[in-house]
């Protein structure tokens, strides 16, 4: 039984603004779908998420990707907290204020100490905004010790 996945499944369709990640709460995405090896969260680009050119800031796009990968990895059910050791992002097109985006992440490989994820940001039109890959490494911190 995967308690974390069960908790996330109850959040499908809801705004993710009361999660353990304060940065993720600021993004205020909505969980669209989740399973043990994949997740999808939708976001609306706000002015606060943009650079001076009024397009989605690369750092915010990276934060979306990292946060969704992190939630997916947590829901995958490791007994130990895992943390990012890298995040490689390619920015492929701009997103404007008011545009709705989906961030989808998939667990590509799950190992004893390392999980490899791939993720994409797409517009509702299907156009790719960014893509990323990330490796998550197991720490010595038990998830149960965090009270999550």
N, C-alpha and C positions, 0 to 999 in steps of 0.2 A: 504494500500500500504506500503510495507517495502522497504524503500530507501536503507538501508544497504545491504539487500539481492540482490536487483537489481544491485547495484554497484559491488558486488562480482561476480554475474553471468557474468558480462562483462569481468571478469578477468580469466575465465576458459580457460585453455591452456596456460596461461601466467606466467612468472616468477614473484614471489612475492618479489621483491627487492626494492620497492618504497612504502612500507606500513608505517603506523604510528609507528610500532614496529621496532626499530633499530636492536634489537636482531633477530627478525624474518627476517629482510632484510639480515642479515649476513648468515642465513641458506639458503636463496635463493631457496626456494621450488617452485614448479609449482602447481597451483591450478588445480586439476583434475575434481572435481565435488563439487557442493554445493546446498543445499536446506535449508529450514527453520529449520530443525532439524538434519542435518548431513552435513559433509564436508570431503573431501579427498584431501590431498596434497602429492605430490611426492618429494623426496629428493635424492641426490646422496651423498654418504659419501665421504668427502674430508679428506686429511691428517690433516687439522686444526681441524677437528671434533673428532679426535681420541686421545686415551690415549697412554702412552708409549708402550703398547702392540700392537699398530696399529689397534685397534678395536674401534668402536664407543664408545665415552666416555658416561658414564651414565648420566652426567649432560647435555650433548648435547641432548641425547635421551629424557630426561625429558623436556628440553626446546622445542624440536619439539612437544611433546605431549601437553604441556601447551600452546604453541603458536597456534596450530591448534584448540584446545578447545576454546581458547580465540576468534579466528576469527569466529568460528562457533557460539559461544554465541553472539558475536556482530551482526552477520547476522540474528540471531533469532529475533532481532528487539525490544529489550527492550528500553524504553524511557530513562532509566538511565544506566550509566556505571555500569558494574558488574565486580567484581574482584575475583580472586581465593582465597578461604580460606583454601584449602588443595589440595594436589596433591599426590595421592598414586600410586607408580609405582612398578611394578614387572618386573625385567629384566630376560628374558627367554632364549636368545641366542645372540651370537655375530654378529655384522655386520662389514664387511671388507671395506677398502678403495676401492672406485669405485662401490660398490654395490648400487643398486637403491632400495629405500624403499618407501612404502606408509604409510602415517599416516591417519587413518580414525577415526573420532569422531562422536558420536551420542548422541543427547540430550535424556536422559532417562526420566527425570521428570522436568517439568517447573512449578515453583510455583510463588507466588506473590513476594517473596523476595529471593528465592534460586533456582538455576538451577543445576541439577545433570547430569554430562556427563561421558561417558565411551569412551575410545580411545584405539587403538592398532597400533603398528608399525609392518608391515609385509614386508618381502622380496618379490620380484617379483615371487619367487618360491612358495610363500604361507607360508613359515616358519615364525612363530611368533617371533619377536625380543623382544617386551615389550608390556605390557598392563597397563592401568592406569584408575583411576577414579578421578573426581574432582568435587568440589562444588563451584559454583560461587554465590556470594552474591551481592545484589543490593546496590549501594552506593547512596549518595544524589547528585551526579554530573549528570546533564543532558547531554546526548550525544550531543545534539544540541549546548551546551555551549562549547564543545571541538573543534568545527569547522570541525568535521569529516563527 
